[in-house]
């Protein structure tokens, strides 16, 4: 195997491992994300601000064993029941 092919194979293996480590991540629209948070009894929401040319807000929460993720151009109103933690960044596999 050539060194270029080895690099590609190593990157593919790393990506597969990252997906396995992260578990199932479900991407939803911001409105659906808010509905999931409202259904949770004691929701914990992780939020990070990001964006290259314009600001965006990224959110993660768990519900019934799955991880839900969304992006929004504006901050989401999640109510007082949600415990909000701010992260430096959120990474999800593509």
Secondary structure by P-SEA (a helix, b strand, c coil): ccaaaaaaaaaaaaaaaaaaaacbbbbbcaaaaaaaaaaccbbbbbbbbbbccbbbbbbbbbcccbbbbbccccccccccccbbbbbccccccc
